[in-house]
Amino acid sequence: MHASDVLLRRPREMPPTNLSQAQKAYIVSDFESRPEPQRKSCRSCINSLAAPQRRSVALAADSDECLLCAAAKGKPEAFTQPFCDFLTNNPTVFHAVGYFEKKLRDAGFTELPARDQWVGQIKPGGKYFVTRNGSSLVAFTVGESYAPGSGVAMIAGHIDALTARLKPVSTKPNKAGYVQLGVAPYAGALNETWWDRDLSIGGRVIVRDPETGKTTTELVRLDWPIARIPTLAPHFGLGMMGKNNKETEAVPVVGLEDKFPTDPLGPPGSFVNTQPAKLVKLIASELGVSDLSTILNWELELYDSQPAQTGGLDREFIFGPRIDDKLCSWPALLALIAAADDKEDSYIRLVALFDDEEIGSLLRQGARGNFLPSVVERTVEALSAAARVPFGPGVVGRTYARSFLASADVTHAGNPNFLGAYLDNHIPKLNVGVVVSADSNGHMTTDAVSTAILRRVAQLSGSETQVFQIRNDTRSGGTVGPMLSSAMGVKAADLGLPQLSMHSIRATTGSLDPGLGLKFFKGFLEGWEKVDGEWH
């Protein structure tokens, strides 16, 4: 398999009609990516698949072996391996958005370019998505019985993760015969958990076509480690962990220097002249670029190249990189695809996945930007025009008043070695279910009403909830919930799935937690209209 992934603008195609349960299960379970011995299904599911999908399916001797039945029924174990594969194969925020875009297109969603007019494009019963900066995404479906002023069932999370990004000039002077790479920490990266790790590189590259003059964005990732930040042996009498300068003592080693200097890779002023020559040639080779000067810029980063995998005596854990917060964003988006179609549904179901949460969400692709409110209001405008209802503050206000935001982000599982750091009766466990998170100082949006709503959703979906709040003598983290709920004025609650080793380069969650999250989020999207109707 080639190590690079290229992002191309696809021509618009007519999306497929409503999908069968088996077709949805085929998409959300990553069926086509499974090893051949696992691609078995019962005759009923095979008959419900589209013709191209059937070609990759083998008939199961026993219906209990049917992977599609397991996924359609929401069995958590059906989603363990797909989640591990997602973590491994989509190391950057750009790759994650590309992965989600493909899933949505396969499920019949239509892309809405932000520059286009949406009036006349959005209709009841439709499925749509829009991206911003290639690093944030909003996807939604419109109920077939939608009427202007109906609410929106929203799940919002983030898909960025702690990383080390290449500097604008990443070339470093060679020292002791080593080639090193200039990188800067994003959020809390380059901490002690990054030392002595196998690091690879990936991200997006801006390339200009020399013939047409058009500029495109391409995704690239190397499938082997190229960098390492070495520790100093304890023999030197210097403590390593937590005491090192990130500018001078956390510089990755990427190779050995050439004996003979190389000529500049491009004309004076070219971006490629500011980057290590070997790295430029390697990235160009992966993308099939022959004229190095056509690489105008890039946003590349280092990432842990060790695959995500199950572990523990009974394989009850997932050990992997970038779990914060792919653990909530992945099942939320797939829950939108898997949610059952209902002709009586009059609400909008929506999932918003943001970049830049780890650094405060202040950029335009972050949750503090206008991305989500803009998508909701433009959608309501288009649907109001289709229904010949005047659009204005009134219909927008009614929409938000009938809406609910589930702010989804990872939370802290109980660490058995440090239970004294936790509040009694607020110690989440793995492989149990979603955690409702509270904070008395407004770092979370949860209150008594929104907690009752989430517990009602759990009851209807057959899910279990847990609760977490930080101790008074400990600092709480933050989420996208407060900024979004205050911007739109919607009822909201914070919830998430638990993990160990938050903000480490590798973390641990339960092997059933991705599937348990998908089950709850699917129940929320399907059931919000009913739950909302139970309140006065």
C-alpha positions as CSV (number, residue, x, y, z in Angstrom):
1,M,0.0,0.0,0.0
2,H,1.3,3.4,-0.9
3,A,2.2,5.6,2.0
4,S,0.7,8.8,0.8
5,D,-3.0,9.9,0.6
6,V,-4.1,12.5,-1.9
7,L,-7.1,14.7,-1.2
8,L,-8.9,15.4,-4.5
9,R,-12.0,17.5,-5.3
10,R,-14.5,14.9,-6.4
11,P,-17.2,15.7,-9.0
12,R,-20.6,15.9,-7.6
13,E,-22.5,12.6,-7.8
14,M,-26.1,11.7,-7.1
15,P,-26.0,10.1,-3.6
16,P,-27.6,6.8,-3.0
17,T,-31.2,6.5,-1.7
18,N,-31.9,5.5,1.9
19,L,-29.6,2.8,3.0
20,S,-30.6,-0.6,4.5
21,Q,-29.4,-1.5,8.0
22,A,-26.9,-3.9,6.4
23,Q,-25.5,-1.1,4.1
24,K,-25.1,1.2,7.0
25,A,-23.4,-1.5,9.1
26,Y,-21.1,-2.2,6.1
27,I,-19.9,1.4,6.2
28,V,-19.6,2.0,10.0
29,S,-17.9,-1.3,10.7
30,D,-15.2,-0.7,8.0
31,F,-16.2,-4.0,6.5
32,E,-14.3,-3.6,3.3
33,S,-11.0,-3.0,5.2
34,R,-11.3,-6.1,7.4
35,P,-9.0,-9.1,6.6
36,E,-10.7,-11.6,4.3
37,P,-11.4,-14.3,6.9
38,Q,-13.5,-11.7,8.9
39,R,-15.6,-10.5,5.9
40,K,-18.4,-13.0,6.5
41,S,-22.1,-12.3,6.6
42,C,-25.4,-14.0,6.7
43,R,-27.5,-14.4,3.6
44,S,-30.1,-11.8,4.7
45,C,-27.5,-9.1,5.1
46,I,-25.8,-10.0,1.8
47,N,-29.1,-9.7,0.0
48,S,-29.5,-6.2,1.5
49,L,-26.2,-4.9,0.3
50,A,-25.5,-3.0,-2.9
51,A,-24.0,-4.9,-5.7
52,P,-20.5,-3.5,-5.3
53,Q,-20.5,-4.3,-1.6
54,R,-21.5,-7.9,-2.2
55,R,-18.3,-8.6,-4.0
56,S,-16.3,-8.3,-0.9
57,V,-18.5,-10.5,1.3
58,A,-18.4,-14.3,2.0
59,L,-21.3,-16.3,3.2
60,A,-21.0,-17.2,6.9
61,A,-21.6,-20.8,7.8
62,D,-23.2,-19.7,11.0
63,S,-25.4,-16.5,11.3
64,D,-23.7,-15.8,14.6
65,E,-20.5,-15.1,12.6
66,C,-22.2,-12.3,10.7
67,L,-20.2,-9.1,11.3
68,L,-22.9,-6.9,9.7
69,C,-25.6,-8.2,12.0
70,A,-23.3,-7.5,15.0
71,A,-22.7,-3.9,13.8
72,A,-26.4,-3.3,12.9
73,K,-27.4,-4.5,16.4
74,G,-24.9,-2.2,18.0
75,K,-22.8,-4.8,19.7
76,P,-19.8,-2.8,21.1
77,E,-17.2,-5.5,20.2
78,A,-18.0,-5.0,16.5
79,F,-16.4,-1.6,16.6
80,T,-13.2,-2.3,18.5
81,Q,-10.9,-3.1,15.5
82,P,-12.4,-0.4,13.2
83,F,-11.6,2.2,15.9
84,C,-8.0,0.9,16.3
85,D,-7.6,1.0,12.5
86,F,-8.9,4.5,12.4
87,L,-6.4,5.7,15.0
88,T,-3.5,4.0,13.2
89,N,-4.4,5.1,9.6
90,N,-5.4,8.7,10.3
91,P,-2.7,10.3,12.3
92,T,-3.4,14.0,11.6
93,V,-6.5,16.1,11.8
94,F,-6.5,16.4,8.0
95,H,-6.5,12.7,7.6
96,A,-9.3,12.3,10.1
97,V,-11.5,14.8,8.2
98,G,-10.6,13.0,4.9
99,Y,-11.7,9.7,6.5
100,F,-15.0,11.1,7.7
101,E,-15.6,12.7,4.3
102,K,-15.3,9.3,2.6
103,K,-17.6,7.7,5.1
104,L,-20.2,10.4,4.6
105,R,-20.1,10.2,0.8
106,D,-20.4,6.4,0.9
107,A,-23.5,6.9,3.1
108,G,-25.1,9.2,0.6
109,F,-24.2,12.6,2.1
110,T,-23.8,15.6,-0.2
111,E,-21.1,18.1,0.4
112,L,-22.2,21.8,0.7
113,P,-19.3,24.1,-0.4
114,A,-19.3,27.1,1.9
115,R,-19.0,29.5,-1.1
116,D,-22.2,28.1,-2.7
117,Q,-25.8,29.2,-2.2
118,W,-27.5,26.6,0.0
119,V,-31.1,27.8,-0.8
120,G,-32.5,25.3,-3.2
121,Q,-29.9,22.7,-2.2
122,I,-31.1,21.5,1.2
123,K,-34.4,19.6,1.5
124,P,-36.2,17.5,4.1
125,G,-34.9,14.0,4.1
126,G,-31.5,15.1,2.8
127,K,-28.0,14.3,4.2
128,Y,-25.2,16.9,4.0
129,F,-21.8,17.9,5.2
130,V,-19.5,21.0,5.1
131,T,-15.9,21.4,6.0
132,R,-13.7,24.3,7.0
133,N,-9.9,24.5,6.5
134,G,-9.8,20.8,5.8
135,S,-9.6,20.3,9.6
136,S,-13.2,20.8,10.9
137,L,-16.4,19.2,9.7
138,V,-20.2,19.5,10.3
139,A,-22.5,16.8,9.0
140,F,-26.2,16.6,9.4
141,T,-29.4,15.0,8.3
142,V,-32.8,16.7,7.9
143,G,-36.0,14.9,9.1
144,E,-38.4,14.1,6.3
145,S,-41.2,15.9,8.3
146,Y,-39.1,18.9,9.1
147,A,-40.9,22.2,9.6
148,P,-39.0,25.6,10.1
149,G,-38.4,26.1,13.8
150,S,-37.9,22.5,14.6
151,G,-34.9,21.7,16.8
152,V,-31.4,20.3,16.2
153,A,-30.0,17.3,18.1
154,M,-26.3,18.3,18.1
155,I,-23.1,16.4,19.1
156,A,-19.9,18.5,19.2
157,G,-16.4,17.3,19.8
158,H,-12.9,17.8,18.6
159,I,-10.5,15.9,16.4
160,D,-7.2,17.7,17.0
161,A,-4.6,16.0,19.3
162,L,-1.3,17.0,20.9
163,T,1.4,16.9,18.3
164,A,4.7,18.5,17.3
165,R,4.5,20.6,14.1
166,L,7.3,21.5,11.8
167,K,8.5,25.1,12.1
168,P,8.3,27.4,9.1
169,V,12.0,26.9,8.8
170,S,12.6,23.4,10.0
171,T,16.2,23.0,8.9
172,K,18.5,22.8,11.9
173,P,22.3,23.0,11.9
174,N,23.8,19.5,12.0
175,K,25.3,18.5,15.3
176,A,27.6,15.5,16.0
177,G,26.9,14.2,12.5
178,Y,23.1,14.1,13.0
179,V,20.3,15.7,10.9
180,Q,17.7,17.2,13.2
181,L,14.3,18.7,12.6
182,G,12.9,22.0,14.0
183,V,9.5,21.3,15.5
184,A,7.2,23.2,17.8
185,P,4.8,21.7,20.3
186,Y,1.1,21.9,19.6
187,A,-0.7,22.1,23.0
188,G,1.2,20.0,25.5
189,A,3.3,17.9,23.1
190,L,7.0,17.2,23.4
191,N,6.4,16.3,27.1
192,E,8.3,13.4,28.7
193,T,6.0,10.8,27.1
194,W,7.4,11.8,23.6
195,W,11.0,10.8,24.4
196,D,12.4,7.6,22.8
197,R,9.3,7.1,20.7
198,D,9.1,5.9,17.1
199,L,7.8,9.0,15.3
200,S,6.7,9.4,11.8
201,I,5.5,12.4,9.8
202,G,2.4,13.4,8.0
203,G,0.0,16.2,7.2
204,R,-1.0,18.4,4.2
205,V,1.1,19.8,1.4
206,I,0.3,22.8,-0.8
207,V,1.3,22.1,-4.4
208,R,0.9,24.2,-7.6
209,D,0.4,22.5,-10.9
210,P,3.1,24.0,-13.2
211,E,0.9,23.5,-16.3
212,T,-2.4,24.9,-15.1
213,G,-1.2,27.1,-12.3
214,K,-3.9,25.7,-10.0
215,T,-3.1,25.1,-6.4
216,T,-4.1,21.9,-4.6
217,T,-3.9,20.4,-1.2
218,E,-2.6,16.9,-0.8
219,L,-2.4,14.6,2.2
220,V,0.7,12.6,3.0
221,R,1.8,10.3,5.7
222,L,4.9,8.1,5.9
223,D,4.3,4.5,7.1
224,W,7.6,4.1,8.9
225,P,9.2,6.0,11.7
226,I,11.7,8.7,10.7
227,A,12.3,10.6,13.9
228,R,13.3,10.0,17.5
229,I,13.9,12.3,20.5
230,P,16.6,10.4,22.5
231,T,17.0,10.6,26.2
232,L,20.2,11.1,28.0
233,A,21.5,8.1,29.9
234,P,21.3,8.4,33.7
235,H,25.0,7.9,33.9
236,F,25.5,11.6,33.2
237,G,23.8,12.4,36.5
238,L,21.0,14.5,34.9
239,G,17.3,13.9,35.4
240,M,15.4,13.7,32.2
241,M,11.7,13.7,32.7
242,G,9.9,17.0,33.1
243,K,13.1,19.1,33.4
244,N,14.1,19.6,29.8
245,N,14.1,22.6,27.5
246,K,11.7,21.9,24.6
247,E,13.6,24.2,22.3
248,T,17.1,22.9,22.8
249,E,16.8,19.4,24.3
250,A,13.7,18.0,22.6
251,V,15.0,18.3,19.0
252,P,14.2,15.1,16.9
253,V,16.9,13.2,15.2
254,V,15.9,12.3,11.6
255,G,19.1,11.0,10.1
256,L,22.8,11.2,9.6
257,E,24.3,14.1,7.7
258,D,25.6,13.7,4.2
259,K,29.3,14.0,3.6
260,F,28.8,16.3,0.7
261,P,26.5,19.3,0.9
262,T,23.5,19.5,-1.5
263,D,22.6,22.4,-3.8
264,P,19.5,24.5,-3.1
265,L,16.3,22.5,-4.1
266,G,14.6,25.5,-5.7
267,P,15.2,29.1,-6.8
268,P,16.0,31.8,-4.2
269,G,13.1,32.3,-1.9
270,S,11.5,28.9,-2.5
271,F,9.8,27.2,0.5
272,V,11.7,24.0,-0.1
273,N,15.0,25.7,0.6
274,T,13.9,26.2,4.2
275,Q,13.4,22.5,4.9
276,P,15.8,19.5,5.2
277,A,16.7,18.5,1.6
278,K,16.2,14.8,2.3
279,L,12.8,15.3,3.8
280,V,11.6,17.5,0.8
281,K,12.7,14.8,-1.6
282,L,11.0,12.1,0.4
283,I,7.7,13.9,0.6
284,A,7.9,14.9,-3.1
285,S,8.5,11.2,-4.0
286,E,5.5,10.1,-1.9
287,L,3.3,12.6,-3.7
288,G,4.8,12.0,-7.2
289,V,6.0,15.6,-7.5
290,S,9.0,16.0,-9.8
291,D,9.5,19.8,-9.7
292,L,10.3,20.5,-6.0
293,S,9.8,24.2,-6.4
294,T,6.0,23.5,-6.9
295,I,5.7,22.6,-3.3
296,L,4.6,26.0,-1.9
297,N,4.2,25.1,1.8
298,W,3.1,22.4,4.1
299,E,1.7,21.7,7.5
300,L,3.5,18.5,8.6
301,E,3.7,17.1,12.1
302,L,5.3,14.2,14.0
303,Y,3.1,11.4,15.3
304,D,3.6,8.1,17.2
305,S,3.8,5.5,14.5
306,Q,3.1,2.5,16.7
307,P,-0.3,1.0,15.8
308,A,-3.3,1.1,18.1
309,Q,-4.0,-2.3,19.4
310,T,-6.0,-4.3,22.0
311,G,-4.3,-5.4,25.1
312,G,-4.9,-6.9,28.6
313,L,-5.4,-10.4,29.7
314,D,-8.8,-10.6,27.9
315,R,-7.9,-7.9,25.4
316,E,-10.2,-5.6,27.3
317,F,-8.1,-2.5,26.6
318,I,-7.2,-0.4,23.6
319,F,-3.6,1.0,23.8
320,G,-3.2,3.7,21.2
321,P,-2.1,7.2,20.1
322,R,-4.4,10.2,19.7
323,I,-7.3,8.7,21.7
324,D,-8.1,12.3,23.0
325,D,-10.4,12.9,21.3
326,K,-10.9,10.5,18.5
327,L,-12.6,8.3,21.1
328,C,-15.7,10.5,21.1
329,S,-15.6,12.1,17.6
330,W,-15.3,8.7,15.8
331,P,-18.4,7.1,17.3
332,A,-20.4,10.3,17.1
333,L,-19.9,10.7,13.4
334,L,-20.6,7.0,12.7
335,A,-23.7,7.2,14.9
336,L,-25.0,9.9,12.5
337,I,-24.6,7.5,9.6
338,A,-26.0,4.5,11.5
339,A,-29.1,6.3,12.9
340,A,-32.4,4.8,11.7
341,D,-34.4,6.8,9.2
342,D,-37.9,7.8,10.3
343,K,-40.4,9.5,8.1
344,E,-42.1,11.1,11.1
345,D,-38.8,12.7,12.2
346,S,-39.1,16.5,12.0
347,Y,-35.7,17.5,13.6
348,I,-32.2,17.9,12.3
349,R,-29.5,15.5,13.5
350,L,-26.0,17.0,13.5
351,V,-22.4,16.2,14.4
352,A,-19.8,18.9,14.5
353,L,-16.1,18.0,14.8
354,F,-13.6,20.9,15.5
355,D,-10.0,21.6,15.2
356,D,-7.9,23.6,17.7
357,E,-9.7,22.6,20.9
358,E,-6.5,21.7,22.6
359,I,-5.2,25.3,22.1
360,G,-8.4,27.2,23.1
361,S,-10.6,26.9,19.9
362,L,-9.9,30.5,18.9
363,L,-9.1,30.0,15.2
364,R,-11.8,30.1,12.5
365,Q,-12.0,26.3,12.4
366,G,-12.3,26.1,16.2
367,A,-15.5,26.0,18.2
368,R,-15.2,29.7,19.2
369,G,-15.6,30.6,15.5
370,N,-18.9,30.9,13.7
371,F,-18.7,27.6,12.0
372,L,-21.5,25.7,13.8
373,P,-24.0,28.6,14.2
374,S,-23.4,29.6,10.6
375,V,-24.1,26.1,9.3
376,V,-27.3,25.8,11.5
377,E,-28.6,29.2,10.4
378,R,-27.8,28.8,6.7
379,T,-29.5,25.4,6.8
380,V,-32.6,26.8,8.5
381,E,-32.6,29.6,5.9
382,A,-32.6,27.1,3.0
383,L,-35.3,25.0,4.6
384,S,-37.5,28.0,5.3
385,A,-37.2,29.1,1.7
386,A,-38.2,25.6,0.6
387,A,-41.2,25.7,2.9
388,R,-42.1,29.3,1.9
389,V,-41.7,30.5,5.5
390,P,-40.1,33.9,6.2
391,F,-36.6,33.5,7.6
392,G,-35.4,35.7,10.4
393,P,-34.6,35.9,14.1
394,G,-37.9,34.3,15.0
395,V,-37.4,31.0,13.3
396,V,-33.7,30.9,14.3
397,G,-34.7,31.6,18.0
398,R,-37.3,28.8,17.9
399,T,-34.8,26.4,16.4
400,Y,-32.2,27.0,19.1
401,A,-34.9,26.9,21.9
402,R,-35.8,23.4,20.7
403,S,-32.3,22.2,20.3
404,F,-29.8,20.3,22.5
405,L,-26.0,20.1,22.4
406,A,-24.2,17.1,23.7
407,S,-20.6,18.3,24.1
408,A,-18.5,15.1,23.8
409,D,-14.9,14.9,25.0
410,V,-12.8,12.2,26.7
411,T,-12.8,12.2,30.5
412,H,-10.6,10.7,33.2
413,A,-10.9,7.0,34.0
414,G,-10.0,6.0,37.5
415,N,-6.2,5.4,37.8
416,P,-5.7,2.7,40.4
417,N,-2.3,4.1,41.4
418,F,-3.6,7.6,42.1
419,L,-7.1,7.2,43.5
420,G,-6.4,9.9,46.0
421,A,-6.6,12.4,43.2
422,Y,-10.2,11.5,42.5
423,L,-13.4,12.6,44.2
424,D,-15.2,9.8,46.0
425,N,-18.1,8.3,44.0
426,H,-16.8,10.1,40.8
427,I,-14.4,7.5,39.5
428,P,-15.3,6.4,35.9
429,K,-14.6,2.9,34.8
430,L,-13.7,1.5,31.3
431,N,-16.1,-0.6,29.3
432,V,-19.2,0.7,31.2
433,G,-20.6,3.6,29.3
434,V,-20.5,7.4,28.8
435,V,-19.6,9.7,31.6
436,V,-21.6,12.8,32.4
437,S,-19.1,15.5,33.4
438,A,-19.9,18.4,35.8
439,D,-18.0,21.4,37.0
440,S,-19.2,24.1,39.4
441,N,-17.2,26.9,37.8
442,G,-18.7,26.6,34.3
443,H,-15.9,24.6,32.6
444,M,-18.6,22.1,31.7
445,T,-22.2,22.9,30.6
446,T,-23.9,20.2,32.5
447,D,-26.7,21.1,34.9
448,A,-29.6,19.2,36.5
449,V,-31.9,19.5,33.5
450,S,-29.4,18.4,31.0
451,T,-28.2,15.6,33.2
452,A,-31.8,14.3,33.4
453,I,-32.0,14.5,29.6
454,L,-28.9,12.5,29.1
455,R,-30.1,9.8,31.5
456,R,-33.4,9.6,29.7
457,V,-31.5,9.1,26.4
458,A,-29.4,6.4,28.1
459,Q,-32.6,4.7,29.3
460,L,-34.2,4.7,25.9
461,S,-31.0,3.4,24.2
462,G,-30.2,0.8,26.8
463,S,-27.0,2.5,27.8
464,E,-25.4,3.1,31.2
465,T,-24.1,6.5,32.4
466,Q,-21.4,7.4,34.9
467,V,-20.5,10.7,36.5
468,F,-17.3,12.7,37.0
469,Q,-16.3,15.9,38.7
470,I,-12.9,17.0,39.7
471,R,-11.8,17.6,43.3
472,N,-11.9,21.1,44.7
473,D,-8.1,21.2,45.0
474,T,-7.6,20.2,41.3
475,R,-7.8,22.2,38.1
476,S,-10.6,21.2,35.7
477,G,-10.1,21.0,32.0
478,G,-12.4,22.6,29.4
479,T,-14.5,21.5,26.4
480,V,-16.2,23.1,23.4
481,G,-19.5,22.9,25.3
482,P,-19.6,26.2,27.1
483,M,-18.5,28.3,24.1
484,L,-21.0,26.7,21.8
485,S,-24.0,26.6,24.2
486,S,-23.4,30.3,25.1
487,A,-23.1,31.3,21.4
488,M,-26.4,29.6,20.4
489,G,-28.3,29.7,23.7
490,V,-29.1,26.0,23.5
491,K,-29.5,23.5,26.4
492,A,-26.4,21.5,26.7
493,A,-24.5,18.9,28.7
494,D,-20.9,17.6,28.7
495,L,-20.2,13.9,28.5
496,G,-17.5,11.7,27.2
497,L,-15.8,8.3,27.3
498,P,-13.1,7.6,29.9
499,Q,-9.4,7.0,29.2
500,L,-6.2,6.6,31.2
501,S,-3.0,8.7,30.5
502,M,-4.7,11.9,29.2
503,H,-2.2,14.1,27.3
504,S,0.3,11.3,27.0
505,I,1.5,10.3,23.5
506,R,-0.2,7.0,24.1
507,A,-3.3,6.4,26.2
508,T,-5.6,3.6,27.2
509,T,-9.4,3.1,26.9
510,G,-11.7,0.1,27.1
511,S,-12.0,-2.1,24.0
512,L,-15.8,-1.7,24.2
513,D,-15.9,2.0,24.8
514,P,-15.9,3.1,21.1
515,G,-18.9,0.9,20.5
516,L,-20.6,2.0,23.7
517,G,-20.2,5.5,22.6
518,L,-21.7,4.8,19.2
519,K,-24.7,3.2,20.9
520,F,-25.4,6.2,23.1
521,F,-24.8,8.8,20.4
522,K,-27.1,6.9,18.0
523,G,-29.7,6.8,20.8
524,F,-29.4,10.5,21.3
525,L,-29.7,11.4,17.7
526,E,-32.7,9.1,17.2
527,G,-34.4,10.0,20.4
528,W,-34.0,13.7,21.0
529,E,-37.3,14.6,19.5
530,K,-39.1,12.2,21.7
531,V,-37.2,13.3,24.8
532,D,-37.8,17.0,24.0
533,G,-41.5,16.3,23.7
534,E,-41.5,15.0,27.3
535,W,-40.5,18.4,28.7
536,H,-42.8,21.4,29.2
